[in-house]
Amino acid sequence: MRGRDQWAHQDAPPIARYVLAFVVALIQLGGSVGAAHGQPDRRSLDGLAVVLLLVAPLAITVLRRFPVQTMAAIAAATTAYLARGYPYGPVFLGLAIGLVATVVRGHRLVAWLGAAAVLAGDALGRLAFDTARWSWQAQGGLLAWTLVVLAAAEVLRSWRERAATFRQAARETRLRQAGEERLRIAQELHDVVAHHMSLINVQAGVALHLADRKPEQVEPALLAIRDASKEALTELRSLIEVLRLDGAPAPRSPVANLAGLDDIVERSGHAGLQVTKTVTGQPRPLPAAAELAAYRIVQEAITNIVRHAHATRAAVTLDYGDDRLSVTIEDSGNGGAGLAKLVQGNGISGMQERARALGGELRVLAAPGGGIRVEADLPTGSPR
């Protein structure tokens, strides 16, 4: 089943299938007309022969969706063509394509039965019409050709399966190594936090103790707290990016959602940033992952505006589509002019990772007013 699912996602695009079907139709029709002139002992081409020659090209266009039914149709048409005693020629091209595609997709029995039916149809055609004399050489040649095609298809199927197994094993190895590295860094993170938090705790205690008795010694303690916290934050930022995980354990506190955006708007007002929120479309409950991603994107964007944009206003827009949520955050600052020189830290990369994890995308653009505009397009599935 894994092999079939893999091939379901690796087919040629529709236009390529239509082009292939058109080329096969031209070759089978034109080639058969030419081949008929050199085979006077075979039945002349007629309307039925043309219909049978067109079955395989038409079937190729739906080969991806209905491999078993397509192979059955191609085999039946080729069998009928040979049983009627029509001329040999490129009628076998469509059959070869069907056999290879069916075997590679894992329907080996269907392909082999179809090939057997074609061989039986050719034998029947030779025996039923006096104009087509029996020939062991011709019959053996057709059998050999069929076996070569099936063998090539089996080799290709085996090679594809081995390649898929190798890729899966390599992916599992990378995941295991990444997990081991994350565990090591998590242990390092624990040491960093424990060390610096201990220093901060001790220095805070000293500052409280000396606040009344020796005020002149409070400042060194506070400076030590500042330096320790700054160093801790620097080391934490260097580790956070590596420790980002797509699958995190269940949270011990309520998961953030879009209902919490009003709190962000209110807190931003206390920081001197006027934030407005606009909702368009039909608001509805969304999957938890989509709501959490949208909330974190807005939260990070507002944090960046407060810290770096020198803006006084920001606008948040939520647009509920049929199967998507579009989130836009735009500020009135002056960061748009330097957008090309913007260094993407953990904030922007984190927002992009959240969008990509849902199959969406996030863009950072220059806003018309001179600020920065963050646009996130998040798939949400069908409305409930």
N, C-alpha and C positions, 0 to 999 in steps of 0.2 A: 504493500500500500504506500509506503514512503516513496518508492520510486515513481508510482503513478502521480502522487501529489506533487512531487518535484517537477515532473514534466508538465503538469497542468499549469505551472507558472513560468515555463520557459519556452512556450510556443512562439512562433513568429507572429508579428502583428498582423491584423486582418488584411491589410493591403498586400502584404507579402503572400498570404495564402491565395488571394484573388489573382495576383500576378502569376503565381505558380500554376493555378488551375487554368488560366488562359493559355499559358505556354504549353502545358500538357495537352490541352484540347487541340491547339494548332498542330503539335507534333503528331498526335494520334490520328487526327483526320487527314492532314496532308501526307503524312508518311504512309498511312494505310492505302490511300489512293495511289501513291506511287508504287507501293509494294504489290498492289493487285495486278499491275501490268506484267510483272515477272512471274506470276503464279496463275496461269490460265486454267490449271486443274482445280483451283479453289472456287468457291461460290463468289459471284460478283457482289460488290457492295451495293446495298439498297438502303431504303429508309430505316429499316430496323437496325442495320449495321451502324448507321450514323448515330442512332439513339444509344446503342450499346457502347459505342466509343466515347460518348459524352458523359456516361454515368460516372466514370472515375474522376474526371476533372471537376464535375459538380460535387462529388462526394468529398473531395479534398478540402473544400471550403468549410465543411462542418466536421472535419476529422478531429479537431481538438475537443469538441463537445460530445461527439458520439463515436468514439473510436471503434467499438464493437460493431455497431450498426453500419458504420461506414465501410469497414473491412468486409462485412457480409455483402453489402451492395456491390462493391468493386469485384469481389470474387464471383458473385452471381452473374454480373454483366459479362465478365471475361469468360466464364464457363459457357454462357449462352452463345457468345460470339464464336468461340472455338467449336462448340457442338454443332453450330449451324454451318461450319466449314468455310467461314470467311477467311480471307488471306491473312497469313502471319505478318507481323510487323510491329510497329510501336504500341500496339494494344497492351503490351506487357509493361510499358512505362508506368502507367497509373497503378498497375498491380504491384510493381516493385516498390513504389512509394508507399502504398497502403501496407504492404508486408513489413517494411522496415519500421514505419511509424507505429504499427500495432504491437510489434515485438518489443520495441523500446519502451512503450508505455506499460508493458507488463502483461498484455493479453496474448501470451504466446500460443495457447491452445487454439484460439480463434484464427490466428495467422496460419498455423500449420494446417488446420482443417480447411481454410480457404484455399491454400496452395494445393492440397489434395483434391479439392473439388475442381480446380482448374485443370489439373492433370487428367482427371477422369473425364472432364468435358472435352478435352482435346482428343483423348482416345475414342470417345463416343463419336465425335465428329468424323474421325478417320474411318471408323467402321461403318457408319451409317450412310456415307455418301460414296458412290462409286468413283466420283471424280477425285476423291482424296484417298490415294492408296496408302496402305499401312506401311510405315517405315520405322524400323527399330532405331535407325540412326537419328531421325528427327525426334522420335519420342524420347530417346535417351538424352538428346541435346536439351530438350525442354526440361526434363527432369534435372539434369545437371545445372541448368541456369537457375531453376527454382531453388535448388539446394544451396547454390552459391549466395543467392540473395538472402535466404533465411540464415545462413551461417554468418554473413556479414552483419545482419541485424542482431543476431545473438551476441556477436563480439562487441558491437556498439553498446548494446544494453548492459553487458557485463562491465565494460569500461566505465560507463556512466555511473553504475551502481558503486563501483570501487572508488571513483572520484568523489561521489557523495559521501561515502563512508569515511574517506580520508578527510574531507572538509569538516565533517561532524566531529571526528576525533581531534582534529587540530583546534576546532572551536572549544571543545570541552577542556582541552589542555590549557588554552589561553584563559578560560574562565577560572580554572583551578588555580593557575598561577596568579591571576589577578586577585582571587580571594585570599590566597596566602599573603600577598603583598598588602592587601587592605587590612588583614589581621595584624600584620607587623606594624603598620602605620597606626592602627587603632591602639595598640599597646603603647606606641611612642606618644600618641595623643594623650593617653591617660597619664603618662609620666609628666608631660608638659603641663597639663592642667593641674595635676596634683601639686607639682612643685611650685608653680607661680601662685596658685590659690593659697597655698600654705604661707608663702611670703607675704601676700597681701593681707591675709588674716592676722599674721603676727604683727605687721607694721600698723595695721588699723588698731589693734589692741594697744600697742605702744602709744599711738597718737591719742587715743581716748584716755589713757592713764596719765599722760603728761599735759593734757589740755589745760588743766587747772593749776597743776604744781609748777611745771616748767614749760610755759607756752613757747619759749624760744626753740625748744627741741621738737615741736610738732611739725614744723616745716620740713626737716629732713625725713621724718617718717612719711609724710604725705608725698614727698618727692620719690621716695623709694616705692610707694604704692603705685604712683604714676608710671615709673619706669618698669616695674614688674608687670603691670597690666598691659603696657604698650608692647613689651617683649612677648608676652603670652599671645596677644592678638596677632602679632606678626607671624609667630610660629603656627598659630591655628589657621590663619589664612593660607599658608603654604601647604597645609595638610588637608583642608576641607575639599579642595578640588579633586584630590585623588580618592577621597573617601566617599564621593558621591555615588550612590547606588540607585538603580532603577527600582529594585524591589526592597523596600524597607519593612521592618517588623511593624506589627500593629501598634498604633500610637496609644499612649496611656492617657492622653487628654483628648478632648473633642477635636476632630479634624477641621481645619479652617475651611470656610466656604464663602460663597459670594455674599451671604447675609452679613458677614463681618466687614464688608467694605465701608459701611457707614462709620465704623470705629476708626478706620484709617483716615477717612475724610475729617472726622472730628479732631483726631490727634494732630493731623497736618495743620489745622487751623491754629492750634496752640503753638506750632513752630513758625508761624508767620506765613504759611502757604495756603492760599485760598483754593480749595479743590471743589469742583463741581462734578456730579455724577449724572450721566444721562443713560437711560435704558430705552432701546428701540426693539421692535419685534415683539414676540409673545414670550414673556418670561415664563420659565418652567423649571422644575427640578432637573438638574443634570447629573450625569454620573459623578461619583465622588472624586475620581481622578481629574475630571475636567474642571470641576469647581475649585479643587485645591490648586491646580495649575494656574487658573485664572486669578485666584486670590493672591498667590505668591508673585505672579508677574506684576500685578498692580502694586503690591506692597513694595517690591524691589524697585520698580520704576519711580514710585513716589519717594522712596528713600534716596535714590540717586538725585532726584530733583532738589530735595531739601539740602543735600550735602554739596552738590556740585553745580547746579544749573543757575544759581542766582536769580531764580524766578519768583514772582509773586502770585502767579495763578497757574493752575493745572486743571485739565479737563479729562475725565475718565468716561469713556463711552463703551457700553455693552450692547452689542447687536446680536439678538437671538435669531439665527437662521433656522431652516428646517432641520439641518443635521450638523450645524456648526455654530460656534460662538466666536464672534469677532470682538477683540478687546483692543481699545485704542487709548493710549495715554499721551497727552500733548501738553507741553509747558510753554510759558511765555519768556523763557530765559534766552541766553545768547549762545547756547551750545551748538546750534545748527551750523554756524560758520566753521567750527572746528571739528565737524563730524568725521572728516577724513582722517584726522589725527587722533581720533578717540581710541584709547587703549581699552580693550575689552578685558575687564577683570572677572572675578567670580560672579559679580552681579549679572552682567549681560550674558555671559556664557551659561549661567544657571538658568536664566529665563529661556534661552534658546534650547537648552537640554530638556526643560519641562515641555516646551511646545513640541519638539521632535519626538519625545517619548510617547505622545498621543497621536503621532502621525501628522501633526500640524507644522506650522512654521512661524518664525518671529522675525520681524524686520525692524531695524533702527534707522530712521530717516530724518532729514532736516524738515522741521515744521515750517509752514508758510510764514509764521510770525517771527522766525529767527531762532526758535527753540528746537527741541528734539521731539520727534514723534515715534512712539513705540507701537507697532501693530502686531498683534498676535491673532492667528487664525487656528482655532482649536476644534477638531472634529468631536462631535458629541453623540453621534448615532441618531436614529430616528426619534421624533418626538414621542413621548410616552402617551 
